[in-house]
Amino acid sequence: MDALSVLRSRLPKGKHLASTYALHRPVIQRAITVSFVLYILGNSYYAFARPQANSSSRTSKRSSKGKGKDGKPPRVEVDAVFYERLSGLLRIVIPGLKSKEAMLLVMHSSFLVFRTVLSLYVADLDGKIVSSLVRAETIPFLTNILRWLLVAIPATYTNSMLGYIQNKLAIAYRTRLTNEAMKQYLGEDEEDGAKIYYKLGSHRSSCTEANLDDRIKNADQYVSTLLLHYKFETHAASRMITVDINRFSTHLAAIYSNLAKPVLDVILYNYQLSRNVGAEGLVVLTFGVQASAALLRACTPRFGDYASTEAALSGELRHSHSRLVESAEEVAFYGGEETEKYIIERDYFRLVKHINRVLRMRLWHGIVEEGIIKWLWGALGLCICAIPVFFKVPGIVANDMGTRTEGFVTNRRLLLSASDAFGRVMYSYKELSELAGYTARVSLLFDTMSDVRKGKFQKQLVSSADTDSNARVLRGRGKVIESEDIEFIDVPIVSPNGDILVRALSFHVKPGEHLLIIGPNGCGKSSLFRILGGLWPVYGGIVRKPPANDFTYIPQRPYLSLGTLRDQVIYPHSRQEMEDRGIADRDLYNILAVVGMEGIVEREGGWDVAREWKDALSGGDKQRIAMARLFYHEPKYAILDECTSAVPLEIERIMFEHATSLGITLLTVSHRPSLWQYHSMILQYDGQGGYVFTELDAEKRLALQEEKQALEQKLLSVPKIKERLKELKAMREERAQSPTAPARHNWATVNHGVWQKYPNPHSGHVVSVDVLDRSVDPVTGILRTERVLGCKQAAPKWVVKLLGGSDDAFVREVSFVDPQTSRTTVTSVNLSLSQYITVLETISYEPSATHPTSKTDFRQTAEIQSRMSWKTIGDRLEMWSVDRFSANAALGRLGFEHVLRSLREQREGQPMRAIS
């Protein structure tokens, strides 16, 4: 009873509170709605636009070190670093409020708002259509259907324009970024000497990798298709400019509509929904959505990291393929197919493993995401839509079935649209994470190019660079002074990886003093040229040199661009620039005549024919084109790096004489003694950090060189001479001990033994003997026999792989027995590998002049000659054939002695004595 009395006493208070709430409900509704809008805006800013609280402390670490504590690249997150990078890129893609991109954004925003308004109208119209169906009202139903068809016109136009403007925005962003990248990468004009494309390039010189900054790993994975519009072509940073900038631009254009449109939809749809079901439902809806959203955010993996990693792994795979294509010939000669296959498969499976891992994460994330967004939020929405049906909401009259159905359908349509907007907001965080990954890569490209332009390089150095003396050299910078002469004063020659090749180089070359540079590989010859060309930094001392455009560099493998035959000679000039210099095609023809290539114009079809010249021309023709290019430009200085190695000596002589007659000062790297006569100075490296710079006396040096080569050749032959001497001594002792030497047999016995020489226990390599012909000349009485000997001996692997040989070999043997002069001649020549080498052996037997009835004179000679145009392989094949012939000849003599001994003992009826 006491409890009931307490409840009765509180009922008036509850009624009073309810009546007070009902009286002030409009104000409370507006307050809740405004609070909801502010909450949505604030929460969106907190989730997407506001950096994480602890990210600022990581900003300096990430920008300064570039790596985390574990040595791995830092994680890509939606934090202060991302927004700092994004703001820098936005200043490039949207340079001002009056720019084309800003106008496109305004148009895009207008269409986004208009589409939301259309969606609200369609939701209300949808409810009216269903209501007229429930009430069976024909005229209102047809009227609403007509409205539905009419509203489709602006709706379809709006949707199409949104996609069109978004794509235009992506193209505009990409164009801005690409132009800025090209401006930094290749320079704003011809006077820009930064040559960023070279310093980031992953190309290789003879001794080291020539890029000066390795923050962009495998730079060729990061301008190829876009560079066709420029004078230069390169592989460096191509992936970043062509692929990553494209992906960044596409994601940036999409992220605006994926963020702004859902937030706007959430506000407008929920505002309309609050008017239909009451603002109180928004409170319940907000708490449910926020709780589930927090759970979903906690379950979302780091898709930004994964997108960046996948792009890097794809680039590494592409780099492995490009390496194989560029070095196909070298790989083929080495037989490195299995190694290259392993490298490509390794990179591919690393990429596939990463993709599979991300797919598994996306699978479980998709399950959780759909369960929360679609099903959980859908159930909550149905409950919200049912409020006007089960509860009396002030201001909403729902007496009949048609009105309730109209309200339910409209509210459900609004709720589904709001739920979809909530879902797109949640999805957008994942897209924002992916944008962070592409932003990191594009920002890295621009930051690296900016640092390289300022002379700031980051590269993994060799261990010697950590020593105090070397570190001081690497931290220093020298002076570069423009001058007519070339003078180095105490200039350290440093490779890009920090290896000090020469600690202090000093020399002076005046115009007309041609300099020859020689030394072993990796001693600093190419590094000197790169300093002269302004490609590498000067770490100390003073360099006096002409500007870079006074130099022309011609490497051993010249570069041939895409274009016509004329373009190859005048590169990098255009035809208009050539004509502005007063040069016509006839002048180019005369230049080609100097290098002996005037016939190429008619052969290839004229000056305007375009081909892939690097494939159409041989190595020698490429070098001739490069020299013709030199004669066209007529620079003050020419850097010639083994540029005539594939050119005949006579053409080489004409080239150098013509270059000197044009007044071009030559800086030549070559080991050909024939070029010494064209140089007056020499710079010789010893490969140990030392050098000698002096005048060059070509005749004296040539004589010393010939003497040195002769002595070296003799020294190289000493081991072979000793080995041969040892063999001869052994044979002499064996012959002295053997009573059955060929010289101790008469001519008839030896002649008989020739036909029974094979098989024998010493010449096991001869496995078959086939007689092709045996005849007697009726006039001279000479017996002629032709046989084919089949041999089986293991050939070296390099012979089998390179020349296609095998263990089986065949020899053609022809013998003549002249009974009148008592002379037997046996000649044999190889049939196998005869297209590469000829081994002609001649053996003669005739009675001894002093003991004609009991002894026979034996003579054996061999002529071995290579037929290969490749001198190195030909010489090696000759040396192998000499060794093989010497070994087989020794075995043949032992075998012949065994046969003669056997014949003698058979004739005399004596048992054959074992031969040791």
Secondary structure, DSSP 8 states (H G I E B T S, - for coil): -HHHHHHHHHHHHHHHHHHHHHHTHHHHHHHHHHHHHHHHHHHHIIIIIS--TTTHHHHHHHHHT-S-TTSS-----SSHHHHHHHHHHHHHH---TTSHHHHHHHHHHHHHHHHHHHHHHHHHHHHHHHHHHHHT-HHHHHHHHHHHHHHHHHHHHHHHHHHHHHHHHHHHHHHHHHHHHHHHHH-SSTT----HHHHT---B-SSSB--S--SSSSGGG--TTGGGGSS----TTHHIIIIIHHHHHHHHHHHHHHHHHHHHHHHHHHHHHHHHH-THHHHHHHHHHHHHHHHHHHH---HHHHHHHHHHHHHHHHHHHHHHHHTHHHHHHHT-HHHHHHHHHHHHHHHHHHHHHHHHHHHHHHHHHHIIIIIIHHHHHHHHHTHHHHS--TT----SHHHHHHHHHHHHHHHHHHHHHHHHHHHHHHHHHHHHHHHHHHHHHHHHHHHHHTT-------GGGGSHHHHHHHH---EEEE-SSEEEEEEEEE-TTS-EEEEEEEEEE-TT--EEEE--TTSSHHHHHHHHTT-S---SSEEEE--GGGEEEE-SS----SEEHHHHHHTTS-HHHHHHTT--HHHHHHHHHHTT-THHHHHHTSTT-EE-HHHHS-HHHHHHHHHHHHHHH--SEEEEESTTTTS-HHHHHHHHHHHHHTT-EEEEE---GGGGGG-SEEEEE-SSS-EEEEE--HHHHHHHHHHHHHHHHHHHHHHHHHHHHHHHHHHHHHHHH-TT-GGGS-HHHHHHHHHT-SS-TT-TTEEEEEEEEEEE-TTT--EEEEEEEEEE----HHHHHHH---SEEEEEEEEEEETTTTEEEEEEEE-TTTTTEEEEEEEEEEE-SS-TTT-EEEEEEEEEEE--S-HHHHHHHHHHHHHHHHHHHHHHHHHHHHHHHHHHHHHHT-------
